[in-house]
Amino acid sequence: MLFYLSSTGNTLWAAKTIAQATGDRLVNIAEALQGDCTFTLASDERIGFAFPVHGWRPPVLFRDFIRYRMRLLTGTETDTLDKHYVYALCTAGDDIGETMRLLEADLAVKQLRPQAECSLIMPESYVGLPFMDVDKKAKEKKKKEEAALQLSRFIEIVKAMTPDRSNLVLGHWPRINSRLLGGLFLKYLVTDRPFHVNSSRCVKCGICADVCPVADIVGGLGHEPVWRHNDSCLTCFSCYHHCPHHAIEYGGRTKHKGQYFYNRNKL
């Protein structure tokens, strides 16, 4: 069973690729949270987690799901969670800091310990700071090609159910990035307040509302988007990147910046 969260499609591509190769069941966390989040495992079933890195940390929604909502049941009395192979994969535009260490702490609450971990460096999608933008097309293409090769190697590790934590790009300052900068990111930048729509560009297609993983946008076909401001926003920029007319902005920080979401046909 592979639990995943995705916004601009990088993690969705990785999760689907793993599932197609391993036969693992896919569970979209955003959809699962609408139910009771109880799952029954087969006796030999792997447990996987795939998610994007937000501010050198796992997304808040992802962490809350693991700690407070996810309930894993085994099929028999002799089957226990520690007998199941656990793996985790994250996607990031650059390094991941202490992301996996934080994930390990969250999983420990549920008596789970990852045997294999991997970070895939994928095209950049975070555009919420003045100095950050999407990658140039050549770099985007190169990242996708290298990620595909790395993912294929990780899949073989998962299929063989062997331990491996060698595929992590921590960066030069993992503690500073995840603890200090990550804390500031969470406190000040995870908000939908700056999002707004340019009415002269908006064609009221409803795509932004459809792609929001947490249903934070009131809208749909025939309506301009309105953000709920209910603290559910992940600031994943899925709405911004998927808008076909670049009608969505994040304050003045996304003006004249590019857009990106994973397109398998443009590998």
N, C-alpha and C positions, 0 to 999 in steps of 0.2 A: 504494500500500500504506500503510495507516494503522495504526500501532502504538499501542495504548492500554492504560492501566491505570486501573481504576475500583474503587471500594469502595461508596460510598453512592449511586452511580448518576448523579451529575452529569456526570462525564466520559463515561460510557457513552452517555448521552443525546446529548451533543455529538458524540461519535465516530460514532454511528449516523446522526445527522442529516446529518453531512458525507458519510458513505459513500453514503447514499441519494441525495444530490444530485449527487455526483461520480462514483459508480461505483467509488471506491477500495476495494480489498480491506481488510477489517478483520482485524487480528491482535491477539488478547488476549495481552499479555505474560505474564501469570500462567500461561496455558496453554502458551505457546510455550516457556517455561523448562523444561518437562518433556521437550522434545526437544533437537535440536542447534542450534536458532536460526539456521539457514542459510536464506536466502530469495533467490530469483532474480527479478529485476525485468524487466518488459517494457521495451522500448526507450524508450517515452515515458511511463513510469509515474511518478506523483508519489510522494514519500516524506513521510509525515506522522507526527506524534507528538502524542498527547493524554494528559494526565495531571493528577491533582490536585496542588495545592501542599501540601507538608507542612513546616511550620516555615519558611516563606519559601524553600523549596528544592524541587527535584524529589525524589520519594520515593527512598530508597536503592535499593530493588529496581529501579526504573526506570533509575537511573543505572548500576547494575551491569550491567543488560541491555545498555545501549548500549555501554558501554566494553569489557566483557569477554566477552559472549556473542553479541551480534548480529553476523551475517556476511551482508553483502549482495553478491550476485553479479549481474553484468550478463549479458544474453543473448548479446552479440556482443563481439568483440575491439575494435571501434570505439566501442562504448558504454562510457562511464565514468561514475562516480558524480557527477562535477561537472556532468554534462549534465542531471541530474534536478532538477526543482523540489522544494524541501524546505520544508515548513511545520510550524508547531508551535502547539499550543493548550494552555493550562492553565486549570484551574478553581480558584477560591479564594473563601473567604467574605468576603475583604476585599482588601488589596493583596498584591502578589506579591514585592516587594523585588527582589533580583537573580536571581530564579529563572531567567529566560530567559538571562541571562549565563552562569550555571552550566551550563545545558543546551547552550549554544553551545560551551562548552569541552569538554563530553563528546562532542558530535557532531564536533568538529574532530579528535578522535582517529581517527574513521572517515572523515575527509576529506569531511564533510558540513557545509553551512552553510545555515541557514534563510533563505529569502527573505521569508517572511511569518510573523508571530507575532501571537498574540492571547491576551488573558487575559479569561476570562468570570467576572464576579462572580456567584456562585451562592449559594443558601441555606447558611448556616453548619452544619457538621457536627462540628467539633472541640469536644469538651466535656471535655477532659482537664485543664483548669486551673480553679481555683475561680471565676474571674471570667468564664468563657466558657460560653455556652449556645447552643442553637439559636435561630434568628430567630423572632420572632412571626409568626403566619400572614399578616398583611397585608404585612409586609416580605418574607417568603418568596415570596408571590405576585408582588410587584412585581419582585423580583430575577429570577424566572423569565421574566416578560414582557420585561424589558429585555434579558436574556441571549438570548432567542429572536430579538429584533430584531438584536442585535449579531452573533449567529452567522450569521444570514441574509446580512448584509453581508460577513462574513468568507468565507463560502462562495463568494460571487461573486468575491472576490479570488483564492481558491484555484482556482476553475474557470478564471479568466483567466490564472492562473499569473503574476501580477504581484507585484512586491516591495512589502511594506507592513509596517512595524513601529510603526504609530501607535496600535494598539489594546491598549496595555499600561498597567495601573494599578500603578505601581511603589511608590507611597506616599511619605511624607515622609522616611523614613530607610531607604532600601533597603540600604545597606551594613551598618548596625547590625543591622537585622532579619535579613538573610540570613547575615551572617558571625558576629556575636556571639550574638544570640538563637537563630539557626538552629543554631549549634554546640552551645549549651546544650540546645536541644530534642532534638537527635540524641543527645547524651550521656546525658541524664537521663530523657527522656520517651518515647522510642521503646522500649517494653518491654511485654510482656504480664503482668508480675508482679502489677500491681494488679488485673487482671481477676478477678472471682469471680462465682459464681451464687448467687442467693437461692433455695434449694430449695423454699421455700413458694410461690414464684411460678412456678417452672420447670415446664413441662408436658412436657418431654423431646420437643419437636417436631423438633429437629435443624436448625432453620433457621439458627442461628448457625454451625454447622459448614459448612453448605452455602454460605453467602455469604462466608465468609472467603477472600479472594483468594490467600492463601499457605498454605492448609490447616494453619493453626496450631492448630486445635481438634480434639481427639479427641472424637468424639461421633456424633450422628446420631439418627434416630428411636428413641425408647425409652431414650435415655441423656442424662444431664446433661453439659454441656460441661466439658472439661478442657483447659486451655491447655498447649502442649508445652514452653514455656520454652526454646526452642532458638534464640533470637535471630532468628527469621524474621518475627516480628510487625512490622507497619507502624504499629501504633497508629492505624489508620484508623477504628476504632469501628464498622465495618460490623456486627459481631456485636451490639454494644450497640443500634444503631439499628434493626436488623431484628427484634429480639426482640419478639414480639407481646404479651408480658406484662410487659415492662420488668423481667425477672428478672436481667439482667446489670448489674453495676456496676463502676466503675473506682476501686478504693479507696473513699474517701468523697467523691470529687470529682464524681460524677455523681448523687448522691442528689437527688431532686426536680427533676432537669433533664429537658428535653424530648428527643424523638427525631425524627430526620428521615432519610428516604431519598427519592430522586427518584421521583415518581409522575407519569407523563405525564397521567393522568386528572385530576390536581389542579393543572393549570397555571393 
